[in-house]
Structures are given as C-alpha cells and as structure tokens.
C-alpha cells in the first residue's frame, strides 16, 4: 500500500514551458486535491475533485488545469509556466463520510522551479 | 472561507521542555479542526483532529489540543518535547461555508535543541 505518490519529485522549467504533475493513490479515495505550499503562506488549494470525471476550482486556480480520468489519478497541468509558479506542490486524497471533512492523506510533494 | 492564524512562525524549544503552538480561526460556526505535521522534506501527516465530542483531543505521540469555541482557538501542546518533534506544524479548519474544504494556517516551525 503506497498511499499517495507524486511524479516527478523535482523539476526545473523555463518560463513558458509546459508540464504535467501526476498524483496517484491506491486507497480507493473519492476525493483528491492539489495544493501549493509557499513560505509563510501555508497550503493553498489549487483544484480538487470529488470523483472520477469531476474537477472544481480551489483558492488559486489561475494558470493550472487538472484532469481526473481515472479514480486513482489526478493530474495537474501547467500550460505556460511562470516564475510565480515556483513552489512545492502537494497532492492529497480523502474518503469522505458525508462531506469533505474526512482526513486528507498527503503525497511527498513535487518541487518545481521556474526560471 | 475561514481565516486561520498561527500566532508564532518559529518556536525554538529545548528538549524535554513543554511547547504550545497557538491557532485561532475566524468563524464560530460549526467547524472541524486539524493539526498536521510536516517533517523535513516530507508531506503532511495528520497529527490530531476535532470533529465533535470531547473538546480535548490527543495524538499517539503525546500531543494534545483543546477546542475552545468561545475563543475560536485550537492550541496544540506537548508537555515534554523530543528532538524528533522538530518539524513544521499546520493548523487547518473546515466548515460548511466552504464545502468543508481545508483552510490552512501559515505554519509554525518547531526546532527542538538538546
């Protein structure tokens, strides 16, 4: 049982390049989330999904797109990377019982540097 | 959406001393409260949570937090810290006004010294 895994662990991009971050979970969780972590700002929700084929915007969605084609995978895309997207990205998943308040399980993170 | 304030960004503490990390949130509506811990170069792990019932909740490694509705606080305490408690601690809150999505505080870095 690997829990939540993220690929890649670290990436350097040039401004304007695109990339996709992959999140996978093997806990059969319905809900999945993408956060970014910046110093002094905690974690901010980018996008989330409440089930296969569904996505919704979080607090800071601009510049990102997501897809949830399979229940176990949640992809985060950057179409045209900007230096402001330099951050650590965390994926999380949860199995809700009547709401989104169930415990979230986090992946190890992806460090992204945009030059 | 909830606003979560962690009043201390850095807390240095000596081994075996007590520590308290303060967390306040903005709304007094029915809330769910969490403390997550992030060890260096790792993801976040749930430390403890309050959903309902007793206002004092405990973790398996000696931390406890008390939900205080009147003061909208959820402070985290440990009576005696270990070197291994060095980490960043995040308070998080969810409630119905934001579809129960988590709102995180900015984090408190605890550094335990021998």
Interface residues (C-beta under 8 A of the other chain):
Chain A: X4 X40 X41 X42 X43 X44 X45 X48 X58 X59 X90 X92 X99 X100 X101 X103 X104 X105 X106 X107 X108 X109
Chain B: X1 X4 X9 X32 X34 X36 X42 X43 X44 X45 X46 X49 X51 X90 X94 X96 X99 X100 X101 X102 X104 X105 X106 X107
